Amino acid sequence: MNLDLSRTVSPTESSKASITALNSVVLYGLAFLLAYGVHQLATAAMAHRLGIPLTLHLSHVQFLIPDRQWWRIAVIAVYGVGPFLSLLLAIAAGLLFWFYGRGRKGRLKLFYFWLALHAFNLVLGGLIAGSFTQLGFWYVPRWLFVEGGTAFPIALAVLGGIIAVITGYKAAVAFLQSHDSRTMMLYANRGQLIFTGLLVPWVVGSLLLAALKWPDLTTYEGLLFVTMGLFLLPLSISSRNELFQDTVPTPRKTTIAWGFVGAFLLLALLWRLVFNAGITLS
C-alpha cells in the first residue's frame, strides 16, 4: 500500500491534516463508547431480566453465578442481545450516514461512519475475538448448535473476518464522503487523508480507549481493537486507489470540533467514574 507520505506538504495541508487527525481520533473514541455502551448495557439488562446477578466493570460484565447454573436459553439471550442490537445500530448509523450525512457539510457524518464500523465490529470482531478467547459472542453459536462443537463458531469467525475485509474495501467512497475539506479530498493528498483519517484514529484512539479501561482491559476487549484492522486496512488500500475526490458544494471550514472533543472527554470521565468500582445488579 503506497501512501506517498514522503511528499512535501504545504503549511495549510499540514494544519488541516493535524486537525483531521484530532477530530478523527475524538469521533473514533466517542463512537466506540456509544456502541460499546449499548452492547454492554443490553447484555446487563437481559441478564438482570433473567434473574442473573452481575457486576458491570470498565471492560467487562462479571456474572455472579457458577457456570453450572447457566441454562441454554439464558446463554444465547444474554450473550446474543448485545451483538444483535449492535447490528441494528450499525445498520441505523449506516442509513443515517447514507441518507442524511454524506450529502451535507459537518462532522456528524464522520461520527455516523465510525459508529457504523464500531457497531459492526462488535458483531464480526466479537466472533473472531471470541474464537480466540472462548468468551463473549462465541457462546452464542457454541450453545445454539451444541452438536457442532467448536468447529461451527470458528467457521463463523472466519466468515466474519471475510465479511469485515469486504465491507472495509467497499467503504472507500463512504469514507471519502465523510470528510469536507477540499484540500484533503484531493487525490494528491490521499495518502495524508488515509494516514490522519484512518490509521491515526485506529492506533491512537484504540490506545486511549485501552488506557481508559486499564487495568480492567480484558483480552477479548483488546482483540476488538485489533479486529478493527480487518475493516480499516482494506479500506486504506481501497481509498488509495479510489479516484473519487468530490465533496459537498459548500464544505465546512476545517477546524477543531470542540463540541465533540468536550463530549468525548466528558463521556470518558463519566465512564471511568461510574464503572471503576463496578456496578452490581442483583
C-alpha contacts under 8 A as a table, 3 or more apart, distances in Angstrom:
res1	aa1	res2	aa2	distance
1	M	237	I	5.96
1	M	240	R	7.85
2	N	191	G	7.85
2	N	240	R	7.76
3	L	190	R	7.42
3	L	191	G	4.28
3	L	192	Q	7.47
3	L	194	I	7.68
3	L	195	F	7.86
3	L	240	R	6.99
4	D	7	R	6.02
4	D	191	G	5.68
5	L	191	G	5.88
5	L	192	Q	6.39
9	V	13	E	5.94
9	V	14	S	6.27
10	S	13	E	5.17
10	S	14	S	6.16
11	P	14	S	4.99
11	P	15	S	6.07
12	T	15	S	5.18
12	T	16	K	6.20
13	E	16	K	5.15
13	E	17	A	5.98
13	E	183	T	6.90
13	E	184	M	7.27
14	S	17	A	5.03
14	S	18	S	6.23
15	S	18	S	5.21
15	S	19	I	6.31
16	K	19	I	5.13
16	K	20	T	5.96
16	K	184	M	7.42
16	K	254	T	6.28
16	K	255	T	7.89
17	A	20	T	5.00
17	A	21	A	6.13
17	A	184	M	7.32
17	A	192	Q	6.72
17	A	193	L	6.96
17	A	196	T	6.16
18	S	21	A	5.10
18	S	22	L	6.31
18	S	196	T	7.18
19	I	22	L	5.12
19	I	23	N	6.09
19	I	254	T	7.09
19	I	255	T	6.45
19	I	256	I	5.86
20	T	23	N	5.25
20	T	24	S	5.93
20	T	193	L	7.91
20	T	196	T	6.24
20	T	197	G	6.23
20	T	254	T	7.57
20	T	256	I	7.99
21	A	24	S	5.13
21	A	25	V	6.13
21	A	196	T	4.47
21	A	197	G	5.62
21	A	200	V	6.41
21	A	201	P	6.72
22	L	25	V	5.24
22	L	26	V	6.29
22	L	201	P	7.94
22	L	256	I	7.41
23	N	26	V	5.18
23	N	27	L	6.13
23	N	256	I	6.35
23	N	257	A	6.11
23	N	260	F	7.93
23	N	261	V	7.62
24	S	27	L	5.15
24	S	28	Y	5.83
24	S	110	L	7.84
24	S	196	T	7.64
24	S	197	G	5.74
24	S	198	L	7.66
24	S	201	P	5.65
25	V	28	Y	5.05
25	V	29	G	6.18
25	V	200	V	7.07
25	V	201	P	4.17
25	V	202	W	7.49
25	V	204	V	6.80
25	V	205	G	5.18
26	V	29	G	5.23
26	V	30	L	6.06
26	V	201	P	7.83
26	V	205	G	7.34
26	V	260	F	6.83
26	V	261	V	5.96
26	V	264	F	6.41
27	L	30	L	4.99
27	L	31	A	5.88
27	L	110	L	7.30
27	L	111	F	5.58
27	L	114	W	7.06
27	L	260	F	6.94
27	L	264	F	7.73
28	Y	31	A	5.38
28	Y	32	F	6.23
28	Y	111	F	7.38
28	Y	114	W	5.77
28	Y	115	L	7.76
28	Y	201	P	6.21
28	Y	202	W	7.48
28	Y	205	G	6.34
29	G	32	F	5.12
29	G	33	L	6.28
29	G	205	G	5.71
29	G	206	S	7.58
29	G	208	L	7.94
29	G	209	L	6.80
29	G	264	F	6.98
30	L	33	L	5.29
30	L	34	L	6.35
30	L	260	F	7.87
30	L	263	A	7.58
30	L	264	F	5.20
30	L	267	L	7.76
31	A	34	L	5.21
31	A	35	A	6.12
31	A	111	F	6.42
31	A	112	Y	7.92
31	A	114	W	5.93
31	A	115	L	4.71
31	A	118	H	6.95
32	F	35	A	5.16
32	F	36	Y	5.75
32	F	114	W	7.76
32	F	115	L	6.70
32	F	118	H	5.76
32	F	119	A	7.75
33	L	36	Y	5.16
33	L	37	G	5.66
33	L	267	L	7.85
33	L	268	A	7.86
34	L	37	G	5.07
34	L	38	V	6.24
34	L	115	L	7.80
35	A	38	V	5.31
35	A	39	H	6.33
35	A	86	S	6.81
35	A	89	L	7.63
35	A	115	L	6.62
35	A	118	H	6.47
35	A	119	A	5.43
36	Y	39	H	4.99
36	Y	40	Q	6.13
36	Y	119	A	7.53
36	Y	122	L	7.63
37	G	40	Q	5.22
37	G	41	L	5.92
38	V	41	L	5.32
38	V	42	A	5.96
38	V	82	G	7.30
38	V	85	L	7.59
38	V	86	S	7.36
39	H	42	A	5.35
39	H	43	T	6.29
39	H	81	V	7.77
39	H	82	G	4.25
39	H	83	P	6.64
39	H	85	L	6.87
39	H	86	S	6.23
40	Q	43	T	5.05
40	Q	44	A	6.17
40	Q	60	H	7.76
40	Q	61	V	7.27
40	Q	82	G	6.51
41	L	44	A	5.03
41	L	45	A	5.94
41	L	82	G	7.95
42	A	45	A	5.05
42	A	46	M	6.15
42	A	81	V	6.35
42	A	82	G	5.47
42	A	85	L	7.70
43	T	46	M	5.34
43	T	47	A	6.28
43	T	78	V	5.45
43	T	79	Y	6.50
43	T	80	G	7.90
43	T	81	V	6.11
43	T	82	G	5.39
44	A	47	A	5.16
44	A	48	H	6.03
44	A	54	L	7.30
44	A	56	L	7.47
44	A	61	V	7.23
44	A	78	V	7.66
45	A	48	H	5.09
45	A	49	R	6.07
46	M	49	R	5.02
46	M	50	L	6.33
46	M	77	A	7.05
46	M	78	V	5.56
46	M	81	V	7.34
47	A	50	L	5.13
47	A	51	G	6.35
47	A	52	I	5.10
47	A	53	P	7.24
47	A	54	L	7.61
47	A	74	A	7.73
47	A	78	V	5.61
48	H	51	G	5.04
48	H	52	I	5.38
48	H	53	P	6.37
48	H	54	L	7.55
48	H	281	L	6.89
48	H	282	S	7.10
49	R	52	I	7.50
50	L	74	A	7.24
51	G	282	S	7.40
52	I	63	F	7.04
52	I	64	L	7.22
52	I	65	I	7.05
52	I	282	S	6.97
53	P	63	F	6.09
53	P	64	L	5.30
53	P	65	I	6.97
53	P	280	T	7.44
53	P	281	L	5.57
53	P	282	S	4.19
54	L	61	V	6.82
54	L	62	Q	5.45
54	L	63	F	4.30
54	L	64	L	5.15
54	L	280	T	5.65
54	L	281	L	5.35
54	L	282	S	6.39
55	T	61	V	5.89
55	T	62	Q	5.09
55	T	63	F	6.50
55	T	64	L	7.42
55	T	278	G	5.90
55	T	279	I	5.19
55	T	280	T	4.07
55	T	281	L	6.15
56	L	60	H	6.49
56	L	61	V	4.75
56	L	62	Q	6.40
56	L	275	F	6.61
56	L	278	G	5.27
56	L	279	I	5.00
56	L	280	T	6.37
57	H	60	H	5.29
57	H	61	V	5.89
57	H	62	Q	7.33
57	H	216	D	7.42
57	H	275	F	5.18
57	H	276	N	6.48
57	H	277	A	7.21
57	H	278	G	4.68
57	H	279	I	6.86
58	L	213	K	5.39
58	L	214	W	8.00
58	L	216	D	6.11
58	L	217	L	7.51
58	L	271	W	7.37
58	L	272	R	6.97
58	L	275	F	5.07
58	L	276	N	5.86
58	L	278	G	7.30
59	S	213	K	5.73
59	S	216	D	5.65
59	S	217	L	5.34
59	S	218	T	6.54
59	S	221	E	6.86
60	H	216	D	7.70
60	H	217	L	7.87
60	H	218	T	7.27
60	H	221	E	7.91
65	I	69	Q	6.54
65	I	70	W	7.76
66	P	69	Q	5.61
66	P	70	W	7.42
67	D	70	W	5.68
70	W	74	A	6.59
70	W	75	V	6.73
71	W	74	A	5.40
71	W	75	V	6.35
72	R	75	V	5.28
72	R	76	I	6.41
72	R	143	W	6.45
72	R	144	L	7.88
73	I	76	I	5.24
73	I	77	A	5.98
74	A	77	A	5.11
74	A	78	V	5.81
75	V	78	V	5.40
75	V	79	Y	5.91
75	V	80	G	7.83
75	V	139	Y	6.91
75	V	140	V	6.85
75	V	143	W	7.27
76	I	79	Y	5.56
76	I	80	G	5.39
76	I	139	Y	7.09
76	I	140	V	4.93
76	I	143	W	6.78
76	I	144	L	6.82
77	A	80	G	5.13
77	A	81	V	5.80
78	V	81	V	5.89
78	V	82	G	7.64
79	Y	82	G	6.49
79	Y	83	P	7.65
79	Y	136	G	6.25
79	Y	137	F	5.63
79	Y	139	Y	6.71
79	Y	140	V	6.25
80	G	83	P	5.63
80	G	84	F	6.09
80	G	137	F	6.47
80	G	140	V	6.02
81	V	84	F	5.01
81	V	85	L	6.11
82	G	85	L	5.35
82	G	86	S	6.05
83	P	86	S	4.79
83	P	87	L	6.09
83	P	122	L	6.30
83	P	123	V	5.05
83	P	126	G	7.88
83	P	137	F	7.18
84	F	87	L	5.21
84	F	88	L	6.49
84	F	123	V	7.68
85	L	88	L	4.99
85	L	89	L	6.05
86	S	89	L	4.90
86	S	90	A	6.06
86	S	119	A	4.90
86	S	120	F	6.53
86	S	122	L	6.59
86	S	123	V	6.71
87	L	90	A	5.04
87	L	91	I	6.28
87	L	119	A	6.34
87	L	120	F	5.85
87	L	123	V	6.61
88	L	91	I	5.15
88	L	92	A	6.11
89	L	92	A	5.00
89	L	93	A	5.99
89	L	116	A	6.99
89	L	119	A	6.28
90	A	93	A	5.19
90	A	94	G	6.01
90	A	115	L	6.80
90	A	116	A	4.13
90	A	117	L	6.84
90	A	118	H	7.68
90	A	119	A	5.01
90	A	120	F	5.47
91	I	94	G	5.04
91	I	95	L	6.14
91	I	116	A	6.87
92	A	95	L	5.14
92	A	96	L	6.14
92	A	116	A	7.76
93	A	96	L	5.03
93	A	97	F	6.10
93	A	112	Y	5.19
93	A	113	F	7.07
93	A	115	L	6.29
93	A	116	A	5.11
94	G	97	F	5.10
94	G	98	W	6.10
94	G	112	Y	6.71
94	G	113	F	6.80
94	G	116	A	5.61
95	L	98	W	5.03
95	L	99	F	5.92
95	L	100	Y	7.78
96	L	99	F	5.49
96	L	100	Y	5.21
96	L	101	G	6.22
96	L	112	Y	6.81
97	F	100	Y	5.59
97	F	101	G	4.29
97	F	102	R	5.74
97	F	109	K	5.52
97	F	112	Y	5.49
97	F	113	F	6.47
98	W	101	G	5.97
98	W	102	R	5.78
99	F	102	R	7.12
99	F	103	G	7.73
100	Y	103	G	6.87
100	Y	104	R	7.14
100	Y	109	K	7.89
101	G	104	R	5.48
101	G	105	K	7.77
101	G	108	L	6.88
101	G	109	K	4.47
101	G	112	Y	7.64
101	G	178	S	7.73
102	R	105	K	7.77
102	R	109	K	6.02
102	R	174	A	7.47
102	R	177	Q	5.55
102	R	178	S	5.96
103	G	177	Q	7.81
103	G	248	V	6.11
104	R	109	K	7.88
104	R	248	V	6.30
105	K	180	D	6.32
105	K	248	V	6.28
105	K	250	T	7.08
105	K	251	P	5.20
105	K	252	R	5.73
106	G	109	K	6.85
106	G	180	D	7.06
106	G	251	P	7.39
106	G	252	R	5.90
107	R	110	L	5.29
107	R	111	F	6.58
107	R	178	S	7.52
107	R	179	H	7.46
107	R	257	A	7.79
108	L	111	F	4.98
108	L	112	Y	6.34
109	K	112	Y	4.99
109	K	113	F	6.21
109	K	178	S	5.53
110	L	113	F	4.92
110	L	114	W	6.31
110	L	175	F	7.90
110	L	178	S	4.84
110	L	179	H	6.88
111	F	114	W	5.28
111	F	115	L	5.99
112	Y	115	L	5.02
112	Y	116	A	6.11
113	F	116	A	5.38
113	F	117	L	6.50
113	F	174	A	7.69
113	F	175	F	7.21
113	F	178	S	7.04
114	W	117	L	5.14
114	W	118	H	6.04
115	L	118	H	5.20
115	L	119	A	6.01
116	A	119	A	5.29
116	A	120	F	6.08
117	L	120	F	5.16
117	L	121	N	5.97
117	L	231	F	7.72
118	H	121	N	4.99
118	H	122	L	6.33
118	H	228	M	7.64
119	A	122	L	5.21
119	A	123	V	6.94
120	F	123	V	5.27
120	F	124	L	6.29
120	F	125	G	7.78
121	N	124	L	5.11
121	N	125	G	4.67
121	N	126	G	6.84
121	N	164	A	7.81
121	N	224	L	7.22
121	N	227	T	7.21
121	N	228	M	6.30
122	L	125	G	5.41
122	L	126	G	5.08
122	L	224	L	7.18
123	V	126	G	5.03
123	V	127	L	6.44
123	V	137	F	7.70
124	L	127	L	5.24
124	L	128	I	6.58
124	L	157	A	7.16
124	L	160	G	4.95
124	L	161	G	6.73
124	L	163	I	7.96
124	L	164	A	6.86
125	G	128	I	5.05
125	G	129	A	5.92
125	G	160	G	7.41
125	G	161	G	7.48
125	G	223	L	7.88
125	G	224	L	5.67
125	G	227	T	5.31
125	G	228	M	7.10
126	G	129	A	5.15
126	G	130	G	5.72
126	G	136	G	6.93
126	G	137	F	5.61
126	G	138	W	7.33
126	G	224	L	6.73
127	L	130	G	5.13
127	L	131	S	6.19
127	L	137	F	5.76
127	L	138	W	5.64
127	L	153	P	7.42
127	L	156	L	7.07
127	L	157	A	4.97
127	L	160	G	6.97
128	I	131	S	5.17
128	I	132	F	6.70
128	I	154	I	7.79
128	I	157	A	4.75
128	I	158	V	7.31
128	I	160	G	7.27
128	I	161	G	7.15
128	I	227	T	7.55
129	A	132	F	5.35
129	A	133	T	6.30
129	A	134	Q	7.96
129	A	135	L	7.86
129	A	220	Y	5.56
129	A	221	E	7.86
129	A	223	L	5.59
129	A	224	L	6.43
129	A	227	T	7.67
130	G	133	T	5.08
130	G	134	Q	4.84
130	G	135	L	4.84
130	G	136	G	5.61
130	G	137	F	5.97
130	G	138	W	4.59
130	G	139	Y	7.86
130	G	220	Y	6.66
131	S	134	Q	5.24
131	S	135	L	7.47
131	S	138	W	6.01
131	S	153	P	6.78
131	S	154	I	5.93
131	S	157	A	6.76
133	T	219	T	7.39
133	T	220	Y	6.33
134	Q	138	W	5.90
134	Q	139	Y	7.22
135	L	138	W	5.64
135	L	139	Y	6.42
135	L	220	Y	7.10
136	G	139	Y	6.10
136	G	220	Y	7.58
137	F	140	V	5.68
137	F	141	P	7.83
138	W	141	P	6.17
138	W	142	R	6.29
138	W	153	P	6.35
139	Y	142	R	4.95
139	Y	143	W	5.90
140	V	143	W	5.41
140	V	144	L	5.72
141	P	144	L	4.85
141	P	145	F	5.97
141	P	146	V	8.00
141	P	152	F	6.97
141	P	153	P	5.49
142	R	145	F	5.83
142	R	146	V	5.82
142	R	148	G	7.53
142	R	149	G	6.55
142	R	150	T	6.35
142	R	152	F	7.22
142	R	153	P	5.97
143	W	146	V	4.99
145	F	148	G	5.55
145	F	149	G	7.49
145	F	152	F	7.75
146	V	149	G	5.80
148	G	151	A	6.19
148	G	152	F	5.70
149	G	152	F	6.66
150	T	153	P	5.61
150	T	154	I	6.36
151	A	154	I	5.25
151	A	155	A	6.15
152	F	155	A	5.05
152	F	156	L	6.19
153	P	156	L	5.03
153	P	157	A	6.14
154	I	157	A	4.95
154	I	158	V	6.29
155	A	158	V	5.16
155	A	159	L	6.23
156	L	159	L	4.98
156	L	160	G	5.95
157	A	160	G	4.88
157	A	161	G	6.18
158	V	161	G	5.10
158	V	162	I	6.40
159	L	162	I	5.12
159	L	163	I	6.24
160	G	163	I	5.08
160	G	164	A	6.11
161	G	164	A	5.05
161	G	165	V	6.29
161	G	230	L	6.85
162	I	165	V	5.21
162	I	166	I	6.27
163	I	166	I	5.14
163	I	167	T	5.95
164	A	167	T	5.07
164	A	168	G	6.08
164	A	230	L	5.78
164	A	231	F	5.38
165	V	168	G	5.19
165	V	169	Y	6.18
165	V	230	L	5.24
165	V	231	F	5.35
165	V	234	P	6.04
166	I	169	Y	5.13
166	I	170	K	6.13
166	I	231	F	7.85
166	I	234	P	7.69
167	T	170	K	5.22
167	T	171	A	6.17
167	T	231	F	6.63
168	G	171	A	5.21
168	G	172	A	7.31
168	G	230	L	7.21
168	G	231	F	4.15
168	G	232	L	5.97
168	G	233	L	7.56
168	G	234	P	5.49
168	G	235	L	4.61
169	Y	172	A	6.33
169	Y	231	F	7.31
169	Y	234	P	4.78
169	Y	235	L	4.56
169	Y	236	S	7.83
169	Y	237	I	7.39
169	Y	238	S	5.42
170	K	173	V	7.70
170	K	235	L	7.21
170	K	238	S	7.40
171	A	174	A	5.23
171	A	175	F	6.20
171	A	235	L	6.35
172	A	175	F	5.15
172	A	176	L	6.32
172	A	235	L	5.68
172	A	236	S	7.65
172	A	238	S	5.74
172	A	239	S	4.77
172	A	242	E	7.03
173	V	176	L	5.04
173	V	177	Q	6.04
173	V	239	S	7.21
173	V	242	E	7.40
173	V	244	F	6.91
174	A	177	Q	5.05
174	A	178	S	6.22
175	F	178	S	5.19
175	F	179	H	7.34
175	F	239	S	7.83
176	L	179	H	5.84
176	L	185	M	6.99
176	L	239	S	7.52
176	L	244	F	7.72
176	L	245	Q	7.38
177	Q	180	D	7.34
177	Q	246	D	7.73
177	Q	247	T	6.32
179	H	185	M	7.39
179	H	247	T	7.40
180	D	185	M	7.59
180	D	247	T	5.86
180	D	248	V	6.65
180	D	251	P	5.08
180	D	252	R	6.24
180	D	253	K	7.82
180	D	254	T	7.69
181	S	184	M	5.33
181	S	185	M	6.06
181	S	247	T	7.48
181	S	251	P	6.56
181	S	252	R	7.35
181	S	253	K	7.05
181	S	254	T	6.30
182	R	185	M	5.03
182	R	186	L	6.39
182	R	246	D	7.53
182	R	247	T	6.62
182	R	251	P	7.67
183	T	186	L	5.61
183	T	189	N	7.26
184	M	189	N	5.60
184	M	190	R	6.84
184	M	192	Q	7.37
184	M	193	L	5.84
185	M	189	N	6.74
185	M	190	R	6.64
185	M	193	L	7.31
185	M	245	Q	5.24
185	M	246	D	6.91
185	M	247	T	7.34
186	L	189	N	5.35
186	L	190	R	6.39
186	L	245	Q	5.52
187	Y	190	R	4.89
187	Y	243	L	6.74
187	Y	244	F	7.80
187	Y	245	Q	6.21
188	A	191	G	7.60
189	N	192	Q	5.40
189	N	193	L	6.38
190	R	193	L	5.05
190	R	194	I	6.15
190	R	239	S	7.71
190	R	240	R	6.29
191	G	194	I	5.22
191	G	195	F	6.16
191	G	240	R	6.83
192	Q	195	F	5.11
192	Q	196	T	5.96
192	Q	197	G	7.97
193	L	196	T	5.29
193	L	197	G	5.31
193	L	198	L	7.58
194	I	197	G	5.23
194	I	198	L	5.23
194	I	199	L	6.60
194	I	236	S	6.09
194	I	239	S	7.39
194	I	240	R	7.57
195	F	198	L	5.71
195	F	199	L	4.97
195	F	200	V	6.01
196	T	199	L	6.26
196	T	200	V	5.22
196	T	201	P	7.18
197	G	200	V	6.53
197	G	201	P	6.54
198	L	201	P	5.69
198	L	202	W	6.18
198	L	232	L	6.81
198	L	236	S	7.23
199	L	202	W	5.15
199	L	203	V	6.19
199	L	232	L	7.61
200	V	203	V	5.34
200	V	204	V	5.63
200	V	205	G	7.44
201	P	204	V	5.28
201	P	205	G	4.82
201	P	206	S	7.42
202	W	205	G	5.41
202	W	206	S	5.76
202	W	225	F	7.89
202	W	228	M	7.72
202	W	229	G	7.83
203	V	206	S	5.34
203	V	207	L	6.22
204	V	207	L	5.14
204	V	208	L	6.20
205	G	208	L	5.15
205	G	209	L	6.19
206	S	209	L	5.09
206	S	210	A	5.98
206	S	225	F	6.02
207	L	210	A	5.00
207	L	211	A	6.12
208	L	211	A	5.07
208	L	212	L	6.20
209	L	212	L	4.89
209	L	213	K	6.39
210	A	213	K	5.19
210	A	214	W	6.09
210	A	217	L	6.56
210	A	222	G	7.25
211	A	214	W	4.98
211	A	215	P	7.85
212	L	268	A	7.23
212	L	272	R	6.85
213	K	216	D	5.57
213	K	217	L	5.21
213	K	272	R	7.64
214	W	217	L	5.17
217	L	221	E	6.45
217	L	222	G	6.66
218	T	221	E	5.23
218	T	222	G	6.11
219	T	222	G	4.98
219	T	223	L	6.09
220	Y	223	L	5.27
220	Y	224	L	6.68
221	E	224	L	5.24
221	E	225	F	7.21
222	G	225	F	5.55
222	G	226	V	6.96
223	L	226	V	4.92
223	L	227	T	6.17
224	L	227	T	5.10
224	L	228	M	6.39
225	F	228	M	5.38
225	F	229	G	7.52
226	V	229	G	5.67
226	V	230	L	7.88
227	T	230	L	5.41
227	T	231	F	7.62
228	M	231	F	5.54
228	M	232	L	6.38
229	G	232	L	4.78
229	G	233	L	5.45
230	L	233	L	6.07
230	L	234	P	6.85
231	F	234	P	6.05
231	F	235	L	6.19
232	L	235	L	4.80
232	L	236	S	5.97
233	L	236	S	5.04
233	L	237	I	6.46
234	P	237	I	5.12
234	P	238	S	6.09
235	L	238	S	5.09
235	L	239	S	5.90
236	S	239	S	5.17
236	S	240	R	6.18
237	I	240	R	5.22
237	I	241	N	6.58
238	S	241	N	5.25
238	S	242	E	6.09
239	S	242	E	4.97
247	T	251	P	7.11
248	V	251	P	5.46
257	A	260	F	5.52
257	A	261	V	6.20
258	W	261	V	4.82
258	W	262	G	6.03
259	G	262	G	5.25
259	G	263	A	6.20
260	F	263	A	4.91
260	F	264	F	6.03
261	V	264	F	5.25
261	V	265	L	6.24
262	G	265	L	5.20
262	G	266	L	6.01
263	A	266	L	5.18
263	A	267	L	6.00
264	F	267	L	5.18
264	F	268	A	5.96
265	L	268	A	5.13
265	L	269	L	6.07
266	L	269	L	5.13
266	L	270	L	6.15
267	L	270	L	5.09
267	L	271	W	5.96
268	A	271	W	4.99
268	A	272	R	6.24
269	L	272	R	5.20
269	L	273	L	6.17
270	L	273	L	5.08
270	L	274	V	5.82
271	W	274	V	5.40
271	W	275	F	5.92
271	W	276	N	7.75
272	R	275	F	5.64
272	R	276	N	5.33
273	L	276	N	5.63
273	L	277	A	7.84
274	V	277	A	7.20
274	V	278	G	7.33
274	V	279	I	7.66
275	F	278	G	4.76
275	F	279	I	6.35
